[in-house]
Structures are given as structure tokens and as C-alpha cells.
């Protein structure tokens, strides 16, 4: 049966695969036939993701993306003539809500390192000869925080807005290499991080959050399905875009 979203035979690397949206992307794409390379710092949690995947040929690769200088060579070492990548999803990221007066420069730099600089290094490594095969797809997980202002999110918003600019420019630069580059900007998704945040909020505060999302809060699957769409042939004519998936938040 024809399935334009089939990922059969594709090898996809996913950062931040130990939990949340990254884990869900791995699950969904394995169900569509992809071989997944799971990347995060926590080997135990990566193994938990691995055990939830369909199919065979998946890999658990613990790695600290803070070592940005090592990323290009590290990616080169994960490939061979018969095992190039077809896609990469950068889902790893640091959430941080702090007002400007409380934010230390070192905290800002660490956030930018993982959320933005690592994305640049991943793209640099991904485009190396032999690392990926055309047509290939590169997806950065941005955020609606890149599109709307909110108190306490200046550093996080900066890091996620930078990904959108990076994606647009790389889409032009890498098109000749057969690599499509796109971003996804989710609204508030019910991941472990958000559920933990909910435990600290009053019912009134939670109601306000729901009201800002006309379709309610999202599920990780809502974002994973969009990422799979951009990885598959369904996204073959899409590059340089930012796909907003936010239940109406930015409306």
C-alpha cells in the first residue's frame, strides 16, 4: 500500500532522544520504518527509548553536545560507505525562564551553546561528504517563544529565534547538496518538563495557559508527526520554512 510518509530504509539521528519530543520522534519514525540513532547524555534514558522502538538496526549513542568542537568529527565517525544518514533532528535543548536581572552571562552562554551553537555544528558535520546522502532532511526544533515575547524568556527566545534564521540561510546554502533545512516551532507540549511545571502552578495559572492555546496543550505526537512529514517524501519540496504547531497560540 502506498504510504508517502514511509521512512523505510532511512537512517535518522535524533538529539534529545532520551525524553519528551525527541523520544516521541524516535518512536514515530521507527514505526514508519526508519533506523534511529538515539543521542543524548543519559545512556540509561536512551536505552529506555531504544526499548520502545519498532524494527531493528537502531543505535544508542551517548554524547554531550556541549563539546561542539568535536561534533563534526563525531558525526563522521558514525557513518560509513553503507551507513550514511538520511536525516537529522536537533531536539535537544535547555529550557530556562529567568528575568534579565537574574540571568548570569555564563548561564546564557551555556543555553546558547546547546540550543544554537550545537545546531550549527551538527549542520556543519551533517553536510560533510559521506555523512549524509541526498536527498536529506535537517530539522531544528525551535519554539513559539521565538515568535512572541514573554517576560523571563529573553535568553531562551533568542536561542530559538536564532535557529529560524539559521534554518533559512542554510536552506539556501545546502540546497545544492540536496539537503533540505526546516524548523518546527511548537507551542506548549505536555512533556515531562511541562508536567513538572504544572505541579508548581495553581489551577488558575493552568487555566490561563490553556486559554492561550485555543486547541488546548499539545502532545509530543503532534510535533513528532510533523517532523516525520518533513523527513519523508511528503516534505521533498519544503525547505527554509518554520512550521508552527501551537494549537492556535500565535493566533
C-alpha positions in Angstrom: 0.0 0.0 0.0 1.3 3.4 -1.0 2.5 5.5 2.0 4.1 8.8 1.2 5.3 9.1 4.8 7.2 5.8 4.8 10.7 6.1 6.2 11.7 2.6 5.2 15.4 2.3 4.7 16.2 5.7 6.1 18.7 6.3 8.9 17.9 9.3 11.1 19.8 10.8 14.0 17.8 12.4 16.8 19.3 14.5 19.5 17.5 14.9 22.8 16.1 11.4 22.3 16.1 10.5 26.0 12.8 12.1 26.7 9.9 14.3 25.5 9.6 15.4 21.9 12.9 13.8 20.9 11.9 10.4 22.3 8.5 10.6 20.6 10.1 11.5 17.3 12.2 8.3 17.6 9.2 6.2 18.4 7.0 7.5 15.5 9.8 7.3 12.9 10.7 3.8 13.9 7.1 2.9 13.3 7.4 4.4 9.8 10.4 2.1 9.1 13.4 4.3 9.9 16.6 3.2 11.6 17.1 5.6 14.5 20.4 6.8 16.1 19.5 8.0 19.6 21.7 10.8 21.0 21.7 12.4 24.5 23.9 12.4 27.5 21.9 10.0 29.7 22.6 6.4 28.5 20.0 4.9 30.8 17.2 7.0 29.5 18.4 6.5 25.9 18.2 2.7 26.5 14.6 3.2 27.7 13.8 5.0 24.4 15.5 2.2 22.5 13.3 -0.4 24.1 10.2 1.4 22.9 11.2 1.4 19.2 9.8 -0.7 16.4 12.0 -2.6 14.0 15.8 -3.2 14.1 19.1 -1.5 13.4 18.7 1.3 15.9 21.7 2.6 17.9 22.2 4.2 21.3 25.0 6.8 21.2 25.5 8.8 24.4 27.2 12.2 23.6 27.4 15.6 25.2 26.5 18.2 22.7 28.3 20.8 24.8 31.5 19.5 23.1 30.6 21.5 20.0 34.2 21.4 18.6 34.0 17.6 18.4 30.6 17.3 16.7 31.7 17.3 13.0 34.3 14.6 13.5 32.0 12.7 15.8 29.3 12.6 13.1 31.9 11.5 10.5 32.7 8.6 12.8 29.1 7.5 13.0 28.9 6.9 9.2 30.4 4.6 6.7 30.0 4.0 2.9 26.9 1.9 3.5 25.6 3.7 6.6 25.1 7.4 5.7 22.4 9.5 7.3 19.2 10.5 5.6 18.0 12.9 8.2 18.9 14.7 11.5 16.6 16.2 14.1 18.0 18.5 16.7 15.5 18.2 19.5 18.0 18.7 22.4 17.7 22.0 24.2 17.8 23.8 27.5 14.7 25.5 28.8 15.2 28.4 31.0 12.9 31.1 32.5 14.8 33.8 34.2 14.5 37.6 34.1 17.3 39.6 32.6 18.5 40.9 36.1 18.9 37.3 37.4 20.4 35.7 34.3 24.2 35.1 34.6 26.2 35.5 31.4 27.6 32.0 32.0 24.0 30.6 32.0 23.1 32.5 28.9 26.2 31.2 27.1 25.5 27.6 28.2 22.0 27.8 26.9 23.1 29.2 23.5 25.8 26.5 23.3 23.3 23.6 23.3 20.3 25.3 21.7 22.0 27.1 18.9 25.8 26.5 18.6 25.3 22.8 18.7 22.7 23.1 15.9 25.3 24.9 13.8 28.0 22.3 14.5 25.5 19.5 13.7 24.7 21.1 10.3 28.4 21.6 9.6 29.0 17.9 10.4 26.0 16.6 8.6 26.9 18.2 5.2 30.3 16.6 5.2 31.0 14.2 2.3 29.8 10.7 3.1 27.9 11.7 6.3 24.5 12.1 4.6 23.1 11.0 1.2 20.9 13.2 -0.9 18.0 13.9 -0.6 18.5 14.5 3.1 16.5 16.5 5.7 17.7 18.5 8.6 15.1 19.7 11.2 15.7 22.1 14.1 13.2 22.2 17.0 12.6 25.9 17.6 9.7 27.3 19.7 6.8 29.8 19.6 9.0 31.7 22.1 11.0 32.7 19.0 7.9 34.4 17.6 6.3 36.0 20.7 7.7 38.0 23.6 7.3 36.8 27.2 8.8 38.0 30.4 11.7 35.9 31.6 12.3 34.1 28.3 14.7 36.6 26.6 17.6 34.2 26.6 15.6 31.1 25.5 13.7 33.2 22.9 17.0 34.4 21.5 18.3 30.9 21.1 15.2 29.6 19.4 14.8 32.6 17.1 18.4 32.1 16.0 17.5 28.6 14.8 14.9 30.0 12.5 17.4 32.4 10.9 20.0 29.6 10.7 17.5 27.3 9.1 16.5 29.8 6.4 20.1 30.6 5.4 21.2 27.0 5.5 18.2 26.0 3.3 19.7 28.2 0.5 23.3 27.2 1.1 22.7 23.4 1.4 20.1 23.1 -1.4 22.9 22.4 -3.9 23.9 19.4 -1.7 20.4 18.0 -1.7 19.8 18.9 1.9 16.5 20.4 3.0 16.6 22.5 6.2 13.5 23.4 8.2 12.4 24.4 11.7 9.4 23.4 13.8 8.1 25.8 16.4 5.8 24.0 18.9 3.6 25.7 21.5 3.3 24.2 25.0 3.5 20.4 24.7 2.7 18.1 27.6 6.2 16.6 28.1 7.7 15.6 31.4 9.2 19.1 31.8 5.8 20.7 31.3 4.1 18.3 33.7 6.7 19.1 36.3 6.0 22.8 35.8 2.3 22.1 36.2 2.8 20.7 39.6 4.1 24.1 40.7 1.2 26.1 39.2 -2.2 26.9 40.7 -5.4 25.8 38.9 -5.9 29.5 37.9 -2.4 29.7 36.4 -3.0 26.5 34.5 -6.3 27.8 33.2 -4.5 30.8 31.8 -2.1 28.5 30.0 -4.9 26.6 28.4 -6.7 29.8 27.3 -3.6 30.9 25.4 -3.9 27.6 23.3 -7.3 27.6 21.7 -7.0 23.9 20.9 -5.5 23.0 24.3 -2.0 21.9 25.0 -0.2 19.7 22.5 1.1 16.2 22.8 4.6 15.1 21.8 3.0 13.1 18.9 1.7 16.3 17.4 5.3 17.5 16.9 6.7 14.1 16.0 4.2 13.7 13.2 5.2 17.0 11.7 8.9 16.1 12.0 8.2 12.8 10.2 6.4 14.7 7.5 9.5 16.8 6.9 11.7 13.7 6.9 9.6 11.7 4.4 8.9 12.3 0.7 5.9 14.3 1.8 8.4 17.1 2.6 10.5 16.8 -0.6 9.6 20.3 -1.8 9.8 22.1 1.5 12.9 23.9 2.7 13.6 27.1 4.6 10.3 27.1 6.4 9.3 27.3 10.0 6.3 25.0 10.7 4.3 26.4 13.7 2.4 23.7 15.7 0.9 25.5 18.6 -2.8 24.9 19.0 -3.5 28.4 17.9 -1.2 30.1 20.4 0.4 32.6 18.0 -3.0 33.5 16.6 
